[in-house]
């Protein structure tokens, strides 16, 4: 099932690229053959089509994420951005993380197929300034739901992780990313 979903995402991405290329070619041919401009799709039409395609792909990814969490019995909270998180170990009344602070985390980063791609065991803890440093936007959001000492499972849809390009290393394009986080320090 997961392979099929990844395959569909890749096929759809390829179809989108081909469609855009064909539309661009069509526009060049029409302008060179003096066809009335009224028949050409406008940039607005192309943008709307791309928005519709992106919206549909996001809905499909959301359904896959929902099924993934349900199969594991994870009782996750879904935010307005599509991020899902579950605090599975809390230290109680610890300091809450907020924008501008430097957070240091232990982490494991996995793909939906279970492949671990990064971890603090191999690479050491990670520190970043909340709301400002160059990390996944979903990680900035997720950490603000945590308190010092908390451990959480976090699922970042591709648009909150590495988007259409991946990280050019271990995370492929349009990948949903799963974090197992522990907030170990706030400054």
C-alpha positions as a Markdown table, in Angstrom:
| # | Residue | x | y | z |
|---|---|---|---|---|
| 1 | Unk | 0.0 | 0.0 | 0.0 |
| 2 | Unk | 2.8 | 2.4 | 0.9 |
| 3 | Unk | 4.7 | 1.6 | -2.2 |
| 4 | Unk | 1.6 | 2.3 | -4.3 |
| 5 | Unk | 1.0 | 5.6 | -2.6 |
| 6 | Unk | 4.6 | 6.7 | -3.1 |
| 7 | Unk | 4.4 | 5.5 | -6.7 |
| 8 | Unk | 1.2 | 7.5 | -7.2 |
| 9 | Unk | 2.9 | 10.6 | -5.8 |
| 10 | Unk | 5.8 | 10.2 | -8.2 |
| 11 | Unk | 3.6 | 9.5 | -11.1 |
| 12 | Unk | 1.4 | 12.5 | -10.4 |
| 13 | Unk | 4.5 | 14.7 | -10.0 |
| 14 | Unk | 5.8 | 13.5 | -13.3 |
| 15 | Unk | 2.4 | 14.0 | -15.0 |
| 16 | Unk | 2.3 | 17.6 | -13.6 |
| 17 | Unk | 5.7 | 18.4 | -15.0 |
| 18 | Unk | 4.8 | 17.0 | -18.4 |
| 19 | Unk | 1.5 | 18.9 | -18.4 |
| 20 | Unk | 3.2 | 22.2 | -17.6 |
| 21 | Unk | 5.8 | 21.5 | -20.3 |
| 22 | Unk | 3.1 | 20.7 | -22.9 |
| 23 | Unk | 1.2 | 23.8 | -21.9 |
| 24 | Unk | 4.3 | 25.9 | -22.4 |
| 25 | Unk | 5.0 | 24.3 | -25.7 |
| 26 | Unk | 1.4 | 24.9 | -26.8 |
| 27 | Unk | 1.6 | 28.5 | -25.9 |
| 28 | Unk | 4.8 | 28.9 | -28.0 |
| 29 | Unk | 3.1 | 27.2 | -30.9 |
| 30 | Unk | 0.0 | 29.3 | -30.7 |
| 31 | Unk | 1.9 | 32.6 | -30.5 |
| 32 | Unk | 4.1 | 31.6 | -33.5 |
| 33 | Unk | 1.1 | 30.6 | -35.6 |
| 34 | Unk | -0.9 | 33.8 | -35.0 |
| 35 | Unk | -3.7 | 32.0 | -33.1 |
| 36 | Unk | -6.0 | 34.5 | -31.3 |
| 37 | Unk | -4.8 | 35.0 | -27.7 |
| 38 | Unk | -8.3 | 34.4 | -26.4 |
| 39 | Unk | -7.9 | 30.7 | -26.9 |
| 40 | Unk | -4.7 | 30.4 | -24.8 |
| 41 | Unk | -4.9 | 29.6 | -21.1 |
| 42 | Unk | -3.9 | 32.5 | -19.0 |
| 43 | Unk | -1.3 | 32.3 | -16.3 |
| 44 | Unk | -4.2 | 32.6 | -13.8 |
| 45 | Unk | -5.8 | 29.4 | -15.3 |
| 46 | Unk | -2.5 | 27.6 | -15.1 |
| 47 | Unk | -2.0 | 28.7 | -11.5 |
| 48 | Unk | -5.5 | 27.6 | -10.6 |
| 49 | Unk | -4.9 | 24.2 | -12.2 |
| 50 | Unk | -1.7 | 23.8 | -10.2 |
| 51 | Unk | -3.4 | 24.8 | -7.0 |
| 52 | Unk | -6.1 | 22.2 | -7.6 |
| 53 | Unk | -3.5 | 19.5 | -8.2 |
| 54 | Unk | -1.5 | 20.5 | -5.1 |
| 55 | Unk | -4.7 | 20.5 | -3.0 |
| 56 | Unk | -5.6 | 17.1 | -4.2 |
| 57 | Unk | -2.2 | 15.7 | -3.5 |
| 58 | Unk | -2.2 | 17.2 | 0.0 |
| 59 | Unk | -5.5 | 15.6 | 0.7 |
| 60 | Unk | -4.2 | 12.2 | -0.5 |
| 61 | Unk | -1.1 | 12.6 | 1.7 |
| 62 | Unk | -3.2 | 13.5 | 4.7 |
| 63 | Unk | -5.3 | 10.4 | 4.3 |
| 64 | Unk | -2.1 | 8.2 | 4.1 |
| 65 | Unk | -0.8 | 9.9 | 7.2 |
| 66 | Unk | -4.1 | 9.4 | 9.1 |
| 67 | Unk | -4.0 | 5.7 | 8.2 |
| 68 | Unk | -0.4 | 5.4 | 9.2 |
| 69 | Unk | -1.1 | 6.8 | 12.7 |
| 70 | Unk | -4.2 | 4.7 | 13.2 |
| 71 | Unk | -2.4 | 1.5 | 12.3 |
| 72 | Unk | 0.1 | 2.2 | 15.0 |
| 73 | Unk | -2.6 | 3.2 | 17.5 |
| 74 | Unk | -1.1 | 6.7 | 17.9 |
| 75 | Unk | -3.7 | 9.1 | 19.4 |
| 76 | Unk | -2.3 | 12.2 | 17.7 |
| 77 | Unk | -3.4 | 15.8 | 17.7 |
| 78 | Unk | -3.7 | 17.3 | 14.2 |
| 79 | Unk | -3.0 | 21.0 | 13.9 |
| 80 | Unk | -4.4 | 23.4 | 11.3 |
| 81 | Unk | -1.2 | 23.0 | 9.2 |
| 82 | Unk | -1.6 | 19.2 | 9.0 |
| 83 | Unk | 1.1 | 18.5 | 11.5 |
| 84 | Unk | 0.3 | 15.6 | 13.9 |
| 85 | Unk | 1.9 | 15.2 | 17.3 |
| 86 | Unk | 1.6 | 13.1 | 20.4 |
| 87 | Unk | 3.4 | 13.7 | 23.6 |
| 88 | Unk | 4.0 | 10.2 | 24.9 |
| 89 | Unk | 6.2 | 11.1 | 27.9 |
| 90 | Unk | 5.8 | 14.4 | 29.8 |
| 91 | Unk | 7.9 | 15.8 | 32.6 |
| 92 | Unk | 4.9 | 17.7 | 34.0 |
| 93 | Unk | 5.3 | 21.4 | 34.6 |
| 94 | Unk | 8.5 | 21.9 | 32.6 |
| 95 | Unk | 9.3 | 25.2 | 30.8 |
| 96 | Unk | 7.2 | 25.5 | 27.6 |
| 97 | Unk | 9.2 | 26.1 | 24.3 |
| 98 | Unk | 8.5 | 29.4 | 22.5 |
| 99 | Unk | 9.7 | 31.4 | 19.6 |
| 100 | Unk | 13.1 | 32.9 | 19.9 |
| 101 | Unk | 14.5 | 30.3 | 22.3 |
| 102 | Unk | 17.2 | 27.9 | 21.4 |
| 103 | Unk | 15.9 | 24.3 | 21.6 |
| 104 | Unk | 18.2 | 21.3 | 21.8 |
| 105 | Unk | 16.6 | 18.0 | 20.9 |
| 106 | Unk | 17.4 | 14.3 | 20.8 |
| 107 | Unk | 15.7 | 12.9 | 17.7 |
| 108 | Unk | 15.1 | 10.0 | 15.3 |
| 109 | Unk | 13.9 | 10.9 | 11.8 |
| 110 | Unk | 12.2 | 8.2 | 9.8 |
| 111 | Unk | 10.3 | 7.8 | 6.6 |
| 112 | Unk | 6.9 | 6.2 | 6.5 |
| 113 | Unk | 8.4 | 2.9 | 5.3 |
| 114 | Unk | 10.2 | 2.8 | 8.7 |
| 115 | Unk | 13.7 | 3.6 | 7.3 |
| 116 | Unk | 15.6 | 5.7 | 9.8 |
| 117 | Unk | 17.4 | 8.5 | 8.0 |
| 118 | Unk | 18.9 | 10.7 | 10.8 |
| 119 | Unk | 19.3 | 10.4 | 14.6 |
| 120 | Unk | 21.0 | 12.1 | 17.5 |
| 121 | Unk | 22.6 | 8.7 | 18.3 |
| 122 | Unk | 24.6 | 9.0 | 15.1 |
| 123 | Unk | 24.8 | 12.8 | 14.6 |
| 124 | Unk | 24.5 | 14.2 | 18.1 |
| 125 | Unk | 21.7 | 16.4 | 19.5 |
| 126 | Unk | 20.4 | 19.2 | 17.3 |
| 127 | Unk | 20.0 | 22.8 | 18.4 |
| 128 | Unk | 18.0 | 25.5 | 16.6 |
| 129 | Unk | 16.5 | 28.8 | 17.3 |
| 130 | Unk | 12.7 | 28.3 | 17.4 |
| 131 | Unk | 10.9 | 30.2 | 14.6 |
| 132 | Unk | 14.1 | 31.5 | 13.0 |
| 133 | Unk | 16.7 | 28.9 | 12.1 |
| 134 | Unk | 16.8 | 26.9 | 8.9 |
| 135 | Unk | 15.1 | 23.6 | 9.9 |
| 136 | Unk | 11.8 | 22.1 | 8.7 |
| 137 | Unk | 8.9 | 24.5 | 9.3 |
| 138 | Unk | 7.0 | 21.6 | 10.9 |
| 139 | Unk | 9.8 | 21.1 | 13.5 |
| 140 | Unk | 9.5 | 24.8 | 14.5 |
| 141 | Unk | 5.8 | 24.3 | 15.0 |
| 142 | Unk | 6.1 | 20.9 | 16.8 |
| 143 | Unk | 8.6 | 22.1 | 19.4 |
| 144 | Unk | 6.2 | 24.8 | 20.5 |
| 145 | Unk | 3.8 | 22.1 | 21.7 |
| 146 | Unk | 6.4 | 20.6 | 23.9 |
| 147 | Unk | 7.8 | 21.4 | 27.4 |
| 148 | Unk | 11.4 | 20.8 | 28.6 |
| 149 | Unk | 11.8 | 17.0 | 29.1 |
| 150 | Unk | 8.9 | 16.0 | 26.9 |
| 151 | Unk | 9.1 | 13.2 | 24.4 |
| 152 | Unk | 6.8 | 13.3 | 21.3 |
| 153 | Unk | 6.0 | 11.5 | 18.1 |
| 154 | Unk | 5.6 | 14.1 | 15.3 |
| 155 | Unk | 4.5 | 13.5 | 11.7 |
| 156 | Unk | 5.4 | 16.2 | 9.3 |
| 157 | Unk | 3.5 | 16.2 | 5.9 |
| 158 | Unk | 5.9 | 16.9 | 3.0 |
| 159 | Unk | 5.0 | 20.6 | 2.8 |
| 160 | Unk | 6.1 | 21.0 | 6.4 |
| 161 | Unk | 9.3 | 18.9 | 5.9 |
| 162 | Unk | 11.4 | 19.0 | 2.8 |
| 163 | Unk | 8.7 | 19.7 | 0.2 |
| 164 | Unk | 8.9 | 18.9 | -3.5 |
| 165 | Unk | 12.7 | 18.5 | -3.5 |
| 166 | Unk | 13.6 | 16.4 | -0.4 |
| 167 | Unk | 16.8 | 17.2 | 1.3 |
| 168 | Unk | 19.1 | 16.2 | -1.5 |
| 169 | Unk | 20.6 | 13.5 | 0.7 |
| 170 | Unk | 18.5 | 10.9 | 2.5 |
| 171 | Unk | 14.9 | 12.3 | 2.3 |
| 172 | Unk | 13.3 | 11.8 | -1.1 |
| 173 | Unk | 11.0 | 14.5 | -2.7 |
| 174 | Unk | 7.5 | 14.8 | -1.3 |
| 175 | Unk | 8.3 | 12.6 | 1.7 |
| 176 | Unk | 6.3 | 12.6 | 4.9 |
| 177 | Unk | 8.7 | 12.6 | 7.8 |
| 178 | Unk | 8.3 | 11.1 | 11.3 |
| 179 | Unk | 10.2 | 12.6 | 14.2 |
| 180 | Unk | 10.7 | 11.0 | 17.6 |
| 181 | Unk | 11.7 | 14.0 | 19.7 |
| 182 | Unk | 12.9 | 14.7 | 23.2 |
| 183 | Unk | 13.3 | 18.3 | 24.2 |
| 184 | Unk | 16.4 | 18.3 | 26.4 |
| 185 | Unk | 17.4 | 22.0 | 26.7 |
| 186 | Unk | 15.9 | 25.4 | 26.3 |
| 187 | Unk | 17.9 | 28.6 | 26.4 |
